[in-house]
């Protein structure tokens, strides 16, 4: 590694790789580091992604598309199903990815654009000059390095240390986190729709999901809101669901992790520093999905880095464009989802069933989620009164 770059990106997930690629395409000297020895592994993600959102960044490739789904089925506690087509469903429905391949392809594209990519390289701190971020302290293969940069991008996930080191409050309270567990299961017929099981019957403040992965395999997972978990373990509830609902399934992989569902944090920039993706809490608070949000934010961050280089100014004054742009787009969607999530986590199973039944006789299959929520709101105004500002 050299001892200085224009930009250092910490974390080679989708957000980090898109940031690095965008910067490199703009002629910047970029270092992209990943603490693990393999990019994309382990997978801590349900791997669902919306088609339109993904196609803004990369053309589909059968190497990393495990399955193409027709839409989603939302299952109420009493078994009532709400069918949504792919075009109308949530942003996390359309393709089920193979993240172990997908993430590596994105990092490869960053490298082909000119970025230097290093794995097994861990940021251990930030360099500062007169209070401004000026690079990172890094450990690579057991050796320590000081690497200077005009801008450091923290794309280091929910556990982000970059933001905290830079003076940004990235703390999360229990009600801001979904603790998740997921099995890769074979010997089942997952069908052509992603499924979401809602209500206390399945999870506390979250949901159970089944994402088809092609053939006879699927990602089957669960998220539990941290403030509602108590002594309940996500892994135990997921195991119970599998034993009850798909007893023939064979578990071949398991992952656990956390997802931020807090909504946007107050600040994602500092002098010489920007946060992207889960590090910036840019995942959707309702679904927990964050792949394309991170990619969108990474593209914006890269474009702002290019402008900062042209100006020779890496202060908050210039980097504020990143903050303004992502909050005006991704941020608005996150705020809406947060309002829905905050109401939904307090509903009981009877109320969820009532909401599902209120769509009896209504063809919701091609309704986009906001339209469907509007229909449900009109039929249940007292129950959903807190969401009135959305409609």
DRENVOKE-361055 format. One record per residue (C-alpha): residue number from 1; x, y, z. Coordinates in Angstrom, 3 decimals, always signed. Layout:
N
i:x:y:z
NUM:X:Y:Z
...
***
This chain:
391
i:x:y:z
1:+0.000:+0.000:+0.000
2:+1.024:+3.581:-0.595
3:+1.145:+6.003:+2.292
4:-1.492:+8.392:+0.887
5:-4.617:+8.411:-1.303
6:-7.326:+10.820:-2.283
7:-9.987:+8.608:-0.708
8:-9.926:+5.601:+1.611
9:-13.103:+3.507:+1.767
10:-13.414:+1.258:+4.823
11:-15.670:-1.735:+4.119
12:-16.122:-3.574:+0.803
13:-19.851:-4.185:+0.947
14:-22.141:-2.856:-1.810
15:-22.057:+0.723:-0.480
16:-18.286:+0.797:-0.089
17:-17.574:-0.745:-3.473
18:-19.932:+1.620:-5.314
19:-18.302:+4.569:-3.538
20:-14.826:+3.350:-4.509
21:-15.850:+2.666:-8.113
22:-17.482:+6.082:-8.507
23:-14.442:+7.862:-7.080
24:-12.019:+5.888:-9.256
25:-14.058:+6.546:-12.388
26:-13.743:+10.246:-11.543
27:-9.962:+9.976:-11.570
28:-9.387:+9.824:-7.813
29:-6.706:+7.681:-6.199
30:-8.733:+5.241:-4.074
31:-7.976:+2.567:-1.496
32:-10.798:+0.128:-0.615
33:-10.113:-2.030:+2.434
34:-11.979:-4.994:+3.916
35:-11.151:-6.516:+7.305
36:-12.196:-10.026:+6.294
37:-10.131:-12.268:+4.058
38:-13.034:-12.865:+1.682
39:-15.306:-10.123:+0.372
40:-18.988:-11.048:+0.726
41:-18.445:-13.810:+3.268
42:-20.009:-14.380:+5.739
43:-23.382:-13.315:+4.382
44:-25.464:-11.487:+6.980
45:-28.367:-10.589:+4.768
46:-31.605:-12.089:+3.428
47:-30.205:-11.214:-0.031
48:-33.436:-9.786:-1.426
49:-33.261:-6.721:-3.656
50:-35.593:-4.756:-5.918
51:-34.958:-4.956:-9.661
52:-35.328:-1.314:-10.621
53:-33.188:-0.096:-7.751
54:-30.429:-2.577:-8.588
55:-30.421:-1.887:-12.325
56:-29.462:+1.732:-11.664
57:-26.015:+0.448:-10.718
58:-25.318:-2.853:-12.465
59:-26.724:-5.086:-15.219
60:-28.179:-8.394:-13.981
61:-25.894:-11.396:-14.212
62:-26.855:-15.027:-13.668
63:-23.623:-15.502:-11.728
64:-25.026:-13.614:-8.757
65:-28.801:-13.895:-9.199
66:-29.959:-16.975:-7.325
67:-33.631:-16.517:-8.133
68:-36.044:-14.087:-9.738
69:-39.261:-13.785:-7.755
70:-42.714:-12.729:-8.930
71:-43.558:-10.713:-5.837
72:-44.291:-11.174:-2.170
73:-46.887:-12.774:+0.068
74:-47.466:-11.137:+3.444
75:-48.878:-13.724:+5.842
76:-50.973:-12.611:+8.836
77:-51.001:-14.640:+12.087
78:-54.240:-16.433:+11.128
79:-52.813:-17.405:+7.717
80:-54.518:-14.691:+5.660
81:-52.228:-13.765:+2.772
82:-51.779:-10.449:+0.979
83:-50.324:-10.910:-2.499
84:-48.161:-8.214:-4.068
85:-46.586:-8.369:-7.514
86:-42.871:-7.808:-8.023
87:-43.386:-4.308:-9.421
88:-45.646:-3.327:-6.537
89:-43.832:-5.057:-3.685
90:-41.236:-3.671:-1.314
91:-37.808:-2.598:-2.530
92:-36.287:-5.831:-1.268
93:-38.282:-8.041:-3.620
94:-37.377:-8.874:-7.220
95:-34.131:-10.805:-7.121
96:-32.588:-13.014:-4.497
97:-28.862:-12.491:-4.770
98:-25.869:-14.700:-4.131
99:-24.075:-12.121:-2.018
100:-20.843:-14.097:-1.855
101:-20.517:-13.542:-5.598
102:-22.332:-10.214:-5.904
103:-20.133:-8.350:-3.411
104:-16.975:-9.661:-5.069
105:-18.191:-8.553:-8.490
106:-18.829:-5.037:-7.176
107:-15.353:-4.917:-5.609
108:-13.878:-6.201:-8.869
109:-15.616:-3.410:-10.784
110:-14.139:-0.904:-8.337
111:-10.709:-2.416:-8.961
112:-11.185:-2.355:-12.730
113:-12.086:+1.333:-12.449
114:-8.729:+1.935:-10.778
115:-9.292:+1.477:-7.047
116:-6.752:-0.468:-5.022
117:-8.482:-3.250:-3.050
118:-6.982:-4.810:+0.066
119:-8.517:-7.597:+2.160
120:-7.435:-8.589:+5.675
121:-6.873:-4.891:+6.260
122:-8.471:-3.448:+9.372
123:-8.857:+0.214:+10.278
124:-7.727:+0.612:+13.883
125:-8.175:+4.366:+14.192
126:-8.276:+7.689:+12.391
127:-5.486:+10.131:+11.676
128:-6.371:+13.745:+12.417
129:-4.789:+17.081:+11.602
130:-6.051:+20.128:+13.495
131:-9.217:+18.199:+14.374
132:-9.913:+17.169:+10.762
133:-9.809:+13.542:+9.602
134:-6.686:+13.061:+7.481
135:-6.450:+9.288:+7.049
136:-6.534:+6.012:+8.953
137:-4.411:+3.822:+11.130
138:-4.550:+0.330:+9.645
139:-3.346:-3.178:+10.370
140:-2.468:-5.344:+7.378
141:-1.116:-8.867:+7.818
142:-0.040:-8.027:+11.359
143:+1.801:-4.831:+10.434
144:+0.633:-1.331:+11.343
145:+0.421:+1.536:+8.857
146:-0.532:+5.199:+8.876
147:-2.263:+5.976:+5.572
148:-3.207:+9.526:+4.719
149:-6.272:+10.535:+2.726
150:-8.228:+13.663:+1.929
151:-11.491:+11.837:+2.683
152:-12.267:+8.665:+4.624
153:-15.525:+6.840:+3.857
154:-16.948:+4.697:+6.657
155:-18.847:+1.855:+4.998
156:-18.111:-0.526:+7.841
157:-21.603:-1.712:+8.683
158:-23.745:-1.719:+11.799
159:-20.689:-2.050:+14.054
160:-19.120:+1.046:+12.432
161:-16.191:+2.442:+14.370
162:-15.201:+5.000:+11.753
163:-18.112:+7.285:+12.593
164:-17.534:+7.023:+16.336
165:-13.825:+7.748:+15.930
166:-14.795:+10.763:+13.828
167:-16.998:+12.212:+16.550
168:-20.345:+11.113:+15.074
169:-22.902:+9.537:+17.411
170:-23.655:+6.132:+15.878
171:-24.968:+4.530:+19.068
172:-28.034:+2.316:+18.829
173:-30.573:+1.561:+21.542
174:-32.318:-1.838:+21.776
175:-35.400:-0.559:+19.925
176:-33.096:+0.568:+17.102
177:-31.787:-2.913:+16.299
178:-33.243:-6.097:+14.865
179:-31.350:-9.173:+16.028
180:-31.490:-11.665:+13.188
181:-30.826:-15.307:+12.444
182:-31.049:-17.041:+9.083
183:-30.787:-20.560:+7.733
184:-30.049:-21.583:+4.165
185:-32.454:-24.470:+3.799
186:-32.685:-27.145:+1.111
187:-35.236:-29.877:+0.341
188:-38.168:-27.441:+0.197
189:-40.311:-25.894:-2.514
190:-40.114:-22.165:-1.748
191:-42.294:-21.206:-4.703
192:-41.870:-18.050:-6.782
193:-42.773:-15.460:-4.140
194:-40.909:-14.105:-1.152
195:-42.918:-14.589:+2.033
196:-43.138:-12.380:+5.104
197:-44.804:-13.781:+8.257
198:-45.872:-10.986:+10.604
199:-47.187:-10.829:+14.157
200:-46.256:-12.013:+17.632
201:-47.062:-15.554:+16.559
202:-43.826:-15.539:+14.593
203:-41.623:-12.779:+15.970
204:-41.458:-9.986:+18.538
205:-41.428:-6.670:+16.704
206:-40.096:-8.180:+13.476
207:-41.040:-10.903:+11.033
208:-40.042:-14.233:+9.540
209:-39.014:-14.331:+5.901
210:-38.594:-16.953:+3.209
211:-36.625:-15.846:+0.138
212:-36.397:-18.391:-2.704
213:-32.819:-19.058:-3.829
214:-33.467:-21.274:-6.824
215:-33.996:-24.995:-7.101
216:-35.167:-26.388:-3.788
217:-33.378:-23.896:-1.531
218:-34.348:-20.717:+0.309
219:-33.111:-18.234:+2.875
220:-35.355:-18.596:+5.920
221:-34.765:-16.019:+8.605
222:-36.165:-14.014:+11.468
223:-35.691:-10.555:+12.940
224:-36.584:-9.632:+16.537
225:-36.646:-6.051:+17.778
226:-33.984:-5.688:+20.466
227:-36.345:-3.988:+22.928
228:-38.817:-6.867:+22.663
229:-36.464:-9.809:+22.653
230:-35.951:-10.216:+26.420
231:-34.885:-13.794:+26.969
232:-36.214:-14.844:+23.562
233:-33.468:-15.828:+21.159
234:-33.895:-15.292:+17.428
235:-32.249:-18.629:+16.713
236:-34.679:-20.500:+18.968
237:-37.747:-18.907:+17.354
238:-36.408:-19.574:+13.887
239:-35.721:-23.203:+14.715
240:-39.287:-23.540:+16.026
241:-40.709:-21.988:+12.842
242:-38.752:-24.369:+10.623
243:-39.731:-27.428:+12.675
244:-43.399:-26.400:+12.548
245:-43.802:-24.931:+9.073
246:-41.182:-26.680:+6.922
247:-40.181:-29.823:+8.845
248:-38.816:-31.465:+5.712
249:-36.241:-28.690:+5.268
250:-32.551:-29.425:+5.661
251:-30.381:-26.691:+7.179
252:-27.062:-26.309:+5.357
253:-25.869:-22.860:+6.508
254:-26.555:-20.504:+9.392
255:-25.758:-16.820:+9.981
256:-26.621:-14.386:+12.765
257:-26.255:-10.620:+13.036
258:-27.916:-7.289:+13.614
259:-29.692:-4.769:+11.399
260:-30.193:-1.083:+12.275
261:-33.873:-0.034:+12.135
262:-33.407:+3.324:+13.820
263:-34.023:+5.639:+10.919
264:-31.405:+8.209:+9.885
265:-28.832:+9.366:+12.397
266:-28.476:+13.104:+12.934
267:-25.169:+13.496:+11.112
268:-23.271:+11.388:+8.569
269:-20.396:+13.755:+7.796
270:-17.461:+15.442:+9.492
271:-14.429:+17.258:+8.128
272:-12.779:+14.712:+5.816
273:-15.311:+11.973:+6.649
274:-18.566:+10.481:+5.305
275:-20.608:+7.440:+6.371
276:-22.417:+5.154:+3.921
277:-24.908:+2.288:+4.269
278:-25.548:+0.592:+7.616
279:-22.796:+2.722:+9.141
280:-25.054:+5.719:+8.388
281:-28.180:+3.772:+9.431
282:-29.535:+3.994:+5.869
283:-31.329:+0.627:+5.951
284:-35.119:+0.561:+5.756
285:-36.538:+0.527:+9.334
286:-39.598:-1.468:+8.260
287:-37.966:-4.257:+6.261
288:-34.357:-4.040:+7.414
289:-33.252:-4.096:+3.768
290:-30.365:-1.847:+2.866
291:-28.474:-3.101:-0.188
292:-29.714:-0.607:-2.771
293:-29.940:+2.241:-0.249
294:-26.236:+1.721:+0.442
295:-25.454:+1.615:-3.272
296:-27.437:+4.808:-3.922
297:-25.697:+6.553:-1.044
298:-22.316:+5.272:-2.229
299:-22.879:+6.763:-5.676
300:-23.751:+10.138:-4.139
301:-20.754:+9.977:-1.791
302:-18.419:+9.206:-4.702
303:-19.744:+12.120:-6.741
304:-19.271:+14.482:-3.803
305:-15.696:+13.219:-3.318
306:-14.942:+14.121:-6.942
307:-16.305:+17.637:-6.443
308:-14.336:+18.032:-3.215
309:-11.134:+17.097:-5.032
310:-11.863:+19.663:-7.748
311:-12.396:+22.357:-5.106
312:-9.543:+21.226:-2.906
313:-11.922:+21.488:+0.036
314:-12.755:+18.446:+2.165
315:-14.551:+20.221:+4.966
316:-18.134:+19.801:+6.113
317:-18.999:+22.814:+3.962
318:-18.324:+20.819:+0.795
319:-19.315:+17.367:+2.068
320:-22.702:+18.684:+3.149
321:-23.907:+18.099:-0.401
322:-23.773:+14.368:+0.359
323:-25.863:+14.831:+3.485
324:-28.416:+16.991:+1.681
325:-28.776:+14.716:-1.350
326:-29.210:+11.409:+0.426
327:-31.628:+12.833:+2.988
328:-33.761:+14.348:+0.194
329:-34.091:+10.927:-1.491
330:-33.244:+7.864:+0.581
331:-33.885:+9.745:+3.802
332:-37.497:+10.593:+2.971
333:-38.284:+6.949:+2.266
334:-36.598:+5.913:+5.504
335:-38.597:+8.448:+7.522
336:-41.879:+7.116:+6.084
337:-40.874:+3.534:+6.807
338:-39.891:+4.478:+10.348
339:-43.377:+5.840:+11.065
340:-44.956:+2.619:+9.816
341:-42.497:+0.458:+11.737
342:-43.040:+2.337:+15.009
343:-46.771:+1.681:+14.759
344:-46.547:-1.907:+13.544
345:-44.310:-3.091:+16.386
346:-47.087:-2.247:+18.853
347:-49.897:-4.128:+17.070
348:-51.064:-7.479:+18.377
349:-51.978:-10.515:+16.291
350:-55.691:-9.753:+16.360
351:-55.003:-6.309:+14.947
352:-52.732:-7.674:+12.226
353:-55.465:-10.115:+11.239
354:-57.973:-7.261:+11.120
355:-55.716:-5.261:+8.801
356:-55.261:-8.237:+6.483
357:-59.019:-8.923:+6.428
358:-59.723:-5.311:+5.501
359:-58.360:-6.105:+2.037
360:-61.004:-8.789:+1.445
361:-62.470:-8.170:-1.973
362:-59.681:-5.757:-2.914
363:-57.155:-6.734:-5.596
364:-53.957:-5.589:-3.911
365:-51.640:-7.640:-6.121
366:-50.587:-4.709:-8.284
367:-50.840:-1.982:-5.658
368:-47.614:-0.339:-4.639
369:-47.052:-0.501:-0.900
370:-47.998:+3.162:-0.206
371:-51.291:+2.712:-2.114
372:-52.091:-0.500:-0.271
373:-51.349:+1.145:+3.078
374:-53.655:+4.012:+2.096
375:-56.495:+1.559:+1.408
376:-55.898:-0.187:+4.739
377:-55.747:+3.177:+6.527
378:-59.118:+4.271:+5.123
379:-60.704:+1.074:+6.429
380:-58.950:+1.234:+9.811
381:-58.470:+4.949:+10.609
382:-58.631:+4.552:+14.390
383:-56.123:+1.721:+14.453
384:-53.707:+3.508:+12.129
385:-54.358:+7.101:+13.209
386:-50.673:+7.689:+13.915
387:-49.965:+7.244:+10.183
388:-52.472:+9.878:+9.034
389:-49.703:+12.270:+7.950
390:-48.563:+9.737:+5.343
391:-51.911:+9.771:+3.561
***
